[in-house]
């Protein structure tokens, strides 16, 4: 034996010499580890994040260890192919990894374990593995399925269940619950049924037919063992068949129940219980996630958006596995320097430290994310604990715990799980009316309550779930709420069913009235409503002859006319002031005797009109002031014409509609005498008009009694009469039913508001096992939770064929008022004011130059120019020439009248036929 040991040592020494590369981790402080991640792994991303963050934590702060160590992570993705997996493992061997984190796939894991055992490289696993013993060089942080099965058995046994169904997915699921199935050997009074789920993709699988069969068999307790991603689908299908109510209990074996969104079941009353290995609310988990975010930000990475509830058990086990390896390497490097070797799959070389490292990992003890981490000599995890959690209204709440220390079980702290109470069957009478109670459209024969649908059926489901009773729907033969016989006083309809002990409850569009309240009990109203009028939508109104004036209001048209007149006149006045508007009428004559101004009163108006019509003219201002007026006027006209064009397009494309009645009061007006109106003669609406003492409702009742053919047998007939009448008939009905029909008949509309206020209630017989007060409390709770509003939206406008008529409405267009375009007028006035100021400056400067050239006082020159401007006659102006030294003469202002205008002439020159001094 000693010789064999010596030979083995010599062989290891030779292999070490032949290794392609050998280095000491203790010297360089860097160790490579490998990870094989399955590409189809559901929680692939979370496991990868946990790996990265665990390595980063070890490299940054030592992972709460005393020595420093640098881990180098080599991640490789593997497919469900052993050949590809072999290539990936050989590549990791070549990188000199000291350990490999194996894939979750059972087939791939077995192959990887075989290769790593051959090369003496440790494998760390976090997967479910039922094997009783581990490979010599592997260690698994996942609790052993046999121990988990024992824990599930203990928890279920403490619940006191005498009958339950185990719902499993595959053979692995059966191994998980094998100890649960053995409960019949311990107690022969326990009855256990088995039901396998269909092996399909959870996104396409349908569990409702299985659940419906188990419901009909009377089973109320279930143990569900399936993948976590199928649990939510299973519970939703159970909810769809009415099995998520108070009497049903579900025990979920998945360790990741806390990661699921169970908000839809929190208020169901159903008992949903499970177990967890990871407590997401523990301080250790919270600190670790905060540390992950800090480390990721320090290295320049993105912020990790990961909450405590999103962390899966697999990711937490992976993080603990890296921490375990780091502790073991630290312990191993003390007595023996750790050397990493690049291995070749084609050689017989092995890593000499593999067995030592795996032995040190079995000795490590620490508190991880999944609780205390400790292993036995076979590499199986021991001394772990499970939390028993239950879904309550606030959230998943810990209600007990299970733990194992060696082979002794700690007593379980778990309250008794809820068991089903004795069923109570209640008979509920109703009438067939949309959308309250209707027959389901189906090609197959349906029986019992499964035949019906509607808001009343959904309401009864909620009440039965809250008060733990079963109910049977019956349809009243008369199809009415009921009224007393005038001779015998006996009620018919649904109220008659309650009084004659044929039913316990009455659920329909049953209005609470005083006379009915004296006969039976009512719950609080579950829907508020009132009487309203349904009529055809407003008819199209023919356009008027002057509809082109509609885009602007009369006020805007008036202000536009005044603006055009004011701009034209101001341009004419300022053009006479400005010297730059006076120009030579004969361009060929360089020395004209007079100047001409083209912006006379007619041309100014023509320029404004042409600009307003966006046509322009051959007349254009030349002075800065008049050009400013033109520019601001162009801006004004641009905005006004654009606004007119846009609003005109809307007026021409959108129909204007007209309705002869805007409220119920308009029906009694003389102009609407051709419009008939009626109602359902046998309901509370007729009682309202019959008993009303308010005008005009009492008058309307008299008119309806005198008019033939206005009363209808039901609301459906009344709706059809309104549609076919072409605006000659209106119908009074309850607003709730009116909203239902208007949502489906876009040619109808509700006219006016509500004539009264009332509500629907549930009729309760005196002999009913459920009292009206109890139902009222539940109805109020459903109202506060918004459940009744949700049900109404579903049956009125949701998935039951409602049409969004509002989307088809075209809103009318209002004419633009002065508020819409008032800013344009402000800009126009401001521009005109500035132009006037500029003209005044130009006028005074020119007068100053003339007074200086002619040697006359400035004031006299201004007065002389003002006289010429305000005479408003003539369109020409004499040319002023400066006094020359040769003639020693000065320009003299000489008024004469050849064309009734002022003329300028040099002093000393005569004019034909005139005395120059006159």
NUROGU-272660 format. One record per residue (C-alpha): x, y, z. Coordinates in steps of 0.25 Angstrom, whole numbers. Layout:
      X      Y      Z
      X      Y      Z
...
END
This chain:
      X      Y      Z
      0      0      0
     12      9      3
     18      6    -10
      5     10    -17
      5     23    -10
     19     26    -14
     16     22    -28
      4     32    -28
     13     43    -22
     23     41    -33
     13     41    -44
      7     54    -38
     21     60    -38
     23     56    -53
     10     62    -57
     13     75    -50
     26     76    -57
     19     74    -70
      8     84    -68
      8     95    -78
      8    106    -68
      8    106    -53
      7    118    -44
      4    121    -29
     -8    128    -25
     -3    132    -12
      8    139    -19
      0    146    -29
    -13    147    -21
    -22    144    -34
    -30    131    -35
    -39    127    -47
    -53    121    -45
    -62    116    -56
    -77    116    -58
    -85    109    -68
    -99    115    -69
   -110    108    -77
   -116    117    -88
   -130    112    -85
   -129    115    -70
   -142    123    -66
   -134    131    -56
   -121    132    -64
   -120    147    -63
   -121    147    -47
   -111    136    -46
   -101    143    -54
   -103    156    -46
   -101    148    -33
    -88    142    -39
    -83    156    -43
    -87    163    -30
    -81    151    -21
    -68    152    -28
    -68    167    -27
    -71    166    -12
    -59    156    -10
    -49    165    -18
    -54    178    -12
    -55    176      3
    -51    161      5
    -65    156      6
    -64    158     22
    -51    150     22
    -38    153     28
    -29    151     16
    -29    157      2
    -32    149    -10
    -35    153    -24
    -45    144    -32
    -45    144    -47
    -59    139    -53
    -59    132    -66
    -74    131    -70
    -78    121    -82
    -92    118    -87
    -95    104    -90
   -106     98    -99
   -114     85    -97
   -103     78   -104
    -92     69    -97
    -82     71   -108
    -83     86   -107
    -82     85    -92
    -70     77    -93
    -63     87   -101
    -67     98    -91
    -62     90    -79
    -48     87    -86
    -47    102    -89
    -49    105    -74
    -38     94    -71
    -29    101    -80
    -31    114    -73
    -26    108    -60
    -39    109    -52
    -39    104    -37
    -54    101    -37
    -66    101    -47
    -80    105    -44
    -88     95    -51
   -101     96    -60
   -115     94    -54
   -118     84    -65
   -118     70    -60
   -112     64    -73
   -102     74    -74
    -98     74    -59
    -96     59    -59
    -86     60    -71
    -79     72    -65
    -77     65    -52
    -71     53    -59
    -61     62    -66
    -57     70    -53
    -56     57    -45
    -46     52    -55
    -38     65    -54
    -40     66    -39
    -46     80    -41
    -57     83    -30
    -71     86    -35
    -81     95    -27
    -96     93    -30
   -108    100    -26
   -118     91    -33
   -129     81    -29
   -122     67    -28
   -129     55    -22
   -116     47    -22
   -114     42     -7
    -99     44     -9
    -90     54    -16
    -79     52    -25
    -65     52    -18
    -62     66    -24
    -75     73    -23
    -83     80    -13
    -98     85    -14
   -103     97     -6
   -118     93     -9
   -125     86      2
   -126     71     -1
   -140     68     -7
   -142     57      2
   -141     66     14
   -150     76      7
   -160     66      5
   -160     62     20
   -162     77     23
   -174     78     14
   -180     65     20
   -178     71     34
   -185     84     31
   -197     78     24
   -198     68     35
   -199     79     45
   -210     86     37
   -220     75     40
   -224     72     26
   -231     59     25
   -233     59     10
   -225     67     -1
   -220     65    -15
   -206     66    -19
   -204     73    -32
   -191     70    -38
   -183     73    -51
   -174     62    -54
   -166     50    -48
   -157     61    -41
   -169     66    -34
   -173     53    -29
   -159     51    -23
   -162     65    -16
   -175     60     -9
   -171     45     -7
   -171     48      8
   -185     54      7
   -191     42      0
   -186     34     11
   -195     41     21
   -206     30     18
   -197     20     24
   -196     28     37
   -211     31     38
   -220     22     29
   -231     33     31
   -224     42     22
   -229     42      7
   -219     46     -4
   -222     48    -18
   -212     50    -29
   -214     59    -42
   -203     62    -52
   -202     75    -59
   -202     74    -75
   -187     75    -79
   -188     88    -88
   -182    101    -88
   -188    109    -76
   -191    121    -86
   -200    112    -94
   -205    101    -84
   -219    101    -79
   -222     95    -65
   -237     99    -65
   -242     86    -69
   -234     79    -58
   -238     89    -48
   -253     89    -52
   -253     73    -50
   -247     74    -36
   -256     85    -32
   -268     76    -37
   -262     65    -28
   -263     73    -16
   -248     75    -13
   -244     87     -6
   -230     85     -1
   -218     84    -11
   -203     82    -10
   -197     88    -23
   -183     84    -27
   -179     90    -40
   -169    100    -46
   -170    114    -41
   -173    120    -54
   -185    111    -55
   -191    114    -41
   -197    128    -45
   -203    122    -57
   -209    111    -49
   -215    120    -38
   -221    129    -49
   -228    117    -56
   -233    113    -42
   -239    127    -40
   -246    127    -54
   -253    114    -50
   -257    120    -36
   -247    112    -28
   -240    124    -22
   -250    127    -11
   -251    125      4
   -253    110      5
   -241    106     -4
   -227    104      2
   -214    103     -6
   -200     99     -1
   -189    103    -11
   -176     95    -10
   -168    105    -19
   -157    112    -11
   -159    124    -19
   -173    127    -16
   -169    141    -10
   -164    146    -24
   -178    144    -30
   -188    156    -32
   -200    150    -24
   -208    164    -23
   -220    158    -30
   -222    148    -19
   -220    156     -7
   -234    159     -4
   -240    146     -9
   -241    139      5
   -234    127     -1
   -223    120      7
   -210    121     -1
   -198    116      7
   -184    112      4
   -170    111      9
   -157    119      6
   -142    117      9
   -139    132      6
   -145    142     15
   -145    155      6
   -148    164     18
   -136    160     26
   -126    170     29
   -115    162     23
   -122    161     10
   -125    176     10
   -110    180     13
   -105    171      2
   -114    177     -8
   -110    191     -4
    -95    186     -5
    -98    181    -19
   -103    194    -24
    -91    202    -17
    -81    192    -23
    -87    193    -37
    -87    209    -37
    -73    209    -32
    -68    201    -44
    -76    210    -53
    -87    201    -56
   -102    203    -57
   -111    204    -45
   -116    191    -41
   -132    191    -41
   -133    179    -32
   -143    178    -20
   -143    169     -9
   -155    161    -14
   -148    159    -28
   -137    152    -22
   -139    137    -25
   -134    125    -17
   -125    121    -28
   -118    134    -29
   -116    134    -14
   -110    120    -14
   -100    124    -25
    -96    136    -16
    -94    127     -4
    -86    117    -13
    -76    128    -17
    -74    132     -2
    -73    118      2
    -61    116     -9
    -54    128     -4
    -54    124     10
    -49    110      6
    -38    116     -2
    -34    125     10
    -33    113     19
    -25    104      9
    -15    115      6
    -11    115     20
     -4    101     21
     -2     99      6
      1    110     -4
    -10    108    -15
     -5    106    -29
    -14    107    -41
    -10     98    -53
    -15     99    -68
    -20     85    -71
    -22     79    -84
    -34     69    -86
    -25     61    -95
    -15     57    -84
    -16     50    -71
    -12     62    -63
    -20     66    -51
    -21     78    -41
    -14     73    -29
    -22     82    -19
    -36     78    -23
    -38     68    -12
    -32     77     -2
    -41     89     -6
    -54     81     -6
    -51     76      8
    -48     90     13
    -62     94      7
    -69     83     15
    -63     89     28
    -67    104     25
    -78    110     33
    -84    124     31
    -97    131     31
   -101    133     16
   -113    139      9
   -120    126     10
   -117    124     25
   -107    116     32
    -98    109     22
    -92     96     27
    -89     82     21
    -88     68     25
    -77     58     21
    -85     55      8
    -85     69      4
   -100     70      7
   -105     83     13
   -110     82     28
   -116     90     38
   -125     99     29
   -138    105     32
   -151    108     25
   -161    119     27
   -176    116     25
   -183    128     19
   -197    131     16
   -204    141      6
   -212    151     14
   -218    164     11
   -206    172     14
   -195    162      7
   -189    149      9
   -187    147     24
   -178    138     32
   -188    129     40
   -178    118     45
   -164    111     43
   -158     98     41
   -143     94     43
   -134     82     44
   -122     80     52
   -116     67     49
   -127     57     49
   -135     63     60
   -147     72     55
   -150     84     63
   -165     85     66
   -173     93     56
   -179    106     59
   -191    107     50
   -206    110     52
   -216    100     47
   -218    103     32
   -232    106     29
   -242     95     26
   -255     96     18
   -267     99     26
   -280     92     23
   -287     97     10
   -300    105     10
   -308    105     -3
   -316    118     -5
   -326    119    -16
   -326    132    -24
   -337    137    -33
   -334    146    -45
   -339    151    -58
   -333    150    -72
   -328    164    -76
   -316    170    -82
   -306    172    -76
   -311    167    -62
   -313    153    -65
   -312    146    -79
   -310    132    -85
   -295    129    -89
   -293    127   -104
   -289    113   -105
   -289    102   -115
   -289     91   -104
   -300     88    -93
   -298     95    -80
   -304     92    -67
   -306    100    -54
   -301    113    -51
   -291    111    -63
   -302    115    -72
   -302    129    -68
   -293    141    -68
   -295    156    -65
   -292    166    -55
   -302    160    -45
   -295    146    -47
   -282    153    -44
   -288    160    -32
   -293    147    -26
   -280    140    -28
   -273    151    -20
   -284    150     -9
   -283    135     -8
   -268    135     -7
   -269    145      4
   -280    138     12
   -276    124      9
   -288    118      2
   -293    112    -11
   -304    117    -19
   -314    113    -30
   -319    122    -40
   -334    121    -44
   -341    129    -54
   -354    135    -51
   -365    131    -61
   -372    145    -61
   -359    152    -64
   -362    164    -55
   -358    169    -42
   -373    168    -37
   -385    176    -32
   -396    173    -23
   -410    168    -29
   -420    179    -26
   -430    169    -22
   -423    158    -14
   -410    166    -10
   -401    155    -14
   -388    158    -21
   -383    152    -34
   -370    153    -40
   -357    151    -32
   -363    157    -20
   -374    147    -20
   -363    136    -21
   -357    142     -8
   -370    143     -1
   -375    129     -5
   -361    122      0
   -357    118    -14
   -344    126    -13
   -335    133     -2
   -330    144    -10
   -334    153    -22
   -323    158    -31
   -326    167    -43
   -328    181    -47
   -338    182    -35
   -340    196    -31
   -342    199    -16
   -356    205    -14
   -365    208     -2
   -375    198     -6
   -365    187     -9
   -358    190      4
   -370    187     12
   -371    173      6
   -357    169      6
   -343    173     12
   -333    180      3
   -318    181      4
   -312    194      2
   -312    199    -12
   -301    193    -21
   -303    202    -32
   -308    216    -33
   -317    221    -44
   -328    230    -48
   -339    231    -59
   -334    238    -72
   -338    240    -86
   -333    232    -98
   -334    239   -112
   -327    239   -125
   -315    247   -127
   -316    261   -132
   -319    262   -147
   -310    268   -157
   -313    283   -159
   -313    289   -174
   -302    300   -175
   -306    314   -176
   -305    323   -188
   -294    331   -181
   -287    320   -174
   -274    325   -180
   -275    336   -170
   -275    326   -158
   -260    325   -155
   -260    339   -149
   -270    345   -140
   -277    358   -143
   -269    365   -134
   -256    361   -141
   -262    364   -155
   -265    378   -150
   -251    381   -144
   -245    376   -156
   -252    386   -165
   -249    397   -155
   -234    392   -155
   -234    393   -171
   -240    407   -171
   -231    412   -160
   -218    406   -167
   -222    412   -180
   -225    426   -175
   -212    426   -166
   -203    422   -178
   -209    433   -186
   -207    443   -176
   -193    439   -172
   -189    438   -187
   -192    453   -188
   -183    456   -176
   -172    447   -180
   -162    454   -190
   -158    441   -196
   -171    438   -202
   -170    450   -211
   -163    446   -224
   -160    451   -238
   -172    448   -247
   -163    449   -259
   -151    440   -257
   -145    446   -270
   -145    460   -265
   -133    462   -255
   -138    475   -250
   -153    474   -248
   -162    486   -244
   -171    477   -235
   -171    464   -228
   -182    454   -227
   -188    445   -216
   -194    432   -221
   -201    428   -208
   -213    436   -209
   -226    432   -202
   -231    423   -213
   -217    416   -214
   -215    414   -199
   -229    407   -198
   -225    399   -211
   -212    395   -204
   -219    391   -191
   -230    383   -198
   -220    376   -207
   -211    372   -195
   -223    367   -188
   -227    358   -200
   -213    353   -201
   -213    359   -216
   -203    371   -214
   -203    383   -224
   -193    391   -232
   -193    402   -222
   -183    401   -211
   -178    410   -200
   -164    416   -200
   -162    423   -187
   -158    415   -175
   -170    419   -167
   -180    415   -178
   -172    402   -180
   -174    399   -166
   -189    401   -167
   -189    392   -179
   -180    381   -172
   -189    381   -159
   -201    381   -167
   -196    369   -175
   -193    362   -162
   -207    365   -157
   -214    360   -170
   -205    347   -170
   -209    343   -157
   -224    347   -159
   -225    340   -172
   -218    328   -167
   -227    327   -155
   -239    329   -164
   -235    318   -174
   -232    308   -163
   -245    311   -156
   -253    311   -169
   -247    297   -172
   -253    292   -159
   -266    298   -161
   -268    292   -175
   -263    278   -171
   -271    276   -158
   -285    275   -158
   -294    284   -150
   -305    276   -143
   -318    280   -137
   -327    273   -127
   -341    278   -124
   -340    274   -109
   -329    276   -100
   -336    272    -87
   -349    264    -83
   -356    277    -81
   -355    281    -96
   -365    269    -99
   -377    277    -94
   -373    290   -102
   -383    293   -113
   -372    292   -124
   -369    277   -120
   -384    273   -121
   -381    263   -132
   -371    255   -123
   -377    244   -115
   -371    238   -102
   -373    226    -94
   -368    216    -84
   -369    202    -79
   -383    201    -72
   -380    190    -62
   -367    196    -54
   -363    206    -44
   -361    217    -56
   -376    216    -58
   -379    218    -43
   -370    230    -43
   -379    237    -53
   -392    232    -48
   -389    237    -34
   -382    250    -37
   -388    263    -34
   -377    271    -40
   -379    279    -53
   -377    274    -64
   -376    260    -60
   -390    259    -56
   -394    265    -69
   -386    255    -77
   -393    244    -70
   -406    249    -74
   -401    251    -89
   -396    236    -89
   -409    231    -84
   -416    238    -95
   -407    234   -106
   -408    220   -112
   -396    211   -114
   -385    218   -105
   -384    208    -94
   -375    196    -97
   -374    182    -91
   -359    183    -88
   -347    193    -90
   -342    185   -103
   -355    188   -110
   -354    203   -106
   -340    204   -111
   -344    198   -124
   -356    208   -125
   -347    220   -123
   -337    215   -134
   -349    213   -144
   -356    226   -141
   -346    235   -148
   -347    245   -137
   -362    244   -134
   -361    236   -121
   -354    237   -108
   -353    226    -97
   -352    228    -82
   -344    217    -75
   -334    215    -64
   -320    221    -66
   -312    209    -64
   -319    201    -75
   -319    213    -84
   -304    214    -83
   -303    200    -87
   -311    202   -100
   -305    215   -103
   -291    208   -102
   -296    198   -113
   -305    207   -122
   -297    219   -126
   -310    225   -132
   -315    227   -118
   -312    237   -108
   -316    241    -94
   -324    254    -93
   -323    263    -81
   -320    258    -67
   -326    249    -57
   -341    251    -53
   -339    245    -39
   -329    237    -31
   -330    222    -27
   -323    209    -27
   -323    194    -29
   -323    185    -17
   -323    171    -14
   -336    165     -9
   -335    157      3
   -346    147      9
   -348    146     24
   -345    131     23
   -331    134     16
   -319    128     24
   -311    140     20
   -317    153     25
   -318    166     18
   -309    173     28
   -297    163     25
   -299    165     10
   -299    180     12
   -286    180     19
   -280    172      8
   -286    181     -3
   -280    194      4
   -266    187      4
   -267    184    -11
   -271    198    -14
   -259    203     -6
   -250    194    -13
   -255    198    -26
   -259    184    -30
   -274    188    -33
   -269    199    -42
   -259    190    -49
   -271    180    -51
   -279    191    -57
   -268    195    -67
   -266    181    -71
   -281    178    -75
   -284    192    -80
   -272    196    -88
   -261    185    -86
   -260    171    -92
   -275    169    -95
   -277    176   -108
   -278    191   -104
   -275    201   -115
   -267    213   -112
   -277    223   -118
   -269    235   -112
   -258    232   -121
   -267    234   -133
   -272    248   -128
   -268    260   -136
   -268    272   -127
   -274    285   -133
   -265    297   -135
   -267    311   -129
   -264    323   -137
   -252    331   -133
   -255    342   -123
   -247    355   -120
   -240    348   -109
   -234    338   -119
   -228    348   -129
   -227    361   -119
   -212    360   -119
   -212    362   -134
   -219    375   -132
   -210    380   -121
   -198    377   -130
   -204    385   -142
   -207    397   -133
   -193    397   -127
   -187    396   -141
   -196    407   -146
   -191    416   -134
   -176    413   -137
   -179    417   -152
   -185    430   -148
   -174    433   -139
   -164    431   -150
   -172    439   -160
   -172    451   -150
   -156    450   -148
   -155    449   -163
   -164    461   -165
   -157    470   -154
   -143    466   -160
   -147    470   -174
   -153    483   -169
   -140    486   -161
   -132    484   -174
   -141    493   -182
   -141    504   -171
   -126    504   -171
   -124    504   -186
   -134    515   -188
   -130    523   -176
   -144    524   -170
   -148    520   -156
   -151    506   -153
   -165    508   -147
   -169    516   -160
   -164    504   -168
   -172    494   -160
   -184    503   -161
   -183    504   -176
   -181    489   -178
   -193    486   -169
   -202    495   -177
   -198    488   -189
   -200    474   -183
   -214    477   -177
   -220    483   -189
   -221    469   -195
   -222    474   -209
   -213    471   -220
   -203    460   -222
   -191    468   -226
   -181    477   -219
   -171    487   -224
   -156    484   -223
   -149    493   -213
   -136    498   -218
   -125    504   -208
   -121    519   -210
   -109    521   -219
    -99    531   -216
    -99    536   -230
   -113    540   -230
   -113    544   -215
   -127    541   -215
   -135    532   -206
   -147    523   -209
   -160    530   -206
   -172    523   -203
   -183    527   -213
   -196    522   -212
   -203    522   -226
   -215    513   -231
   -213    506   -244
   -217    493   -239
   -221    497   -225
   -208    493   -219
   -196    500   -212
   -185    504   -221
   -170    508   -219
   -163    517   -228
   -149    525   -227
   -150    539   -223
   -149    549   -234
   -154    540   -245
   -168    543   -251
   -179    534   -255
   -187    535   -268
   -199    544   -266
   -196    546   -251
   -190    556   -242
   -179    548   -234
   -182    557   -222
   -197    554   -222
END
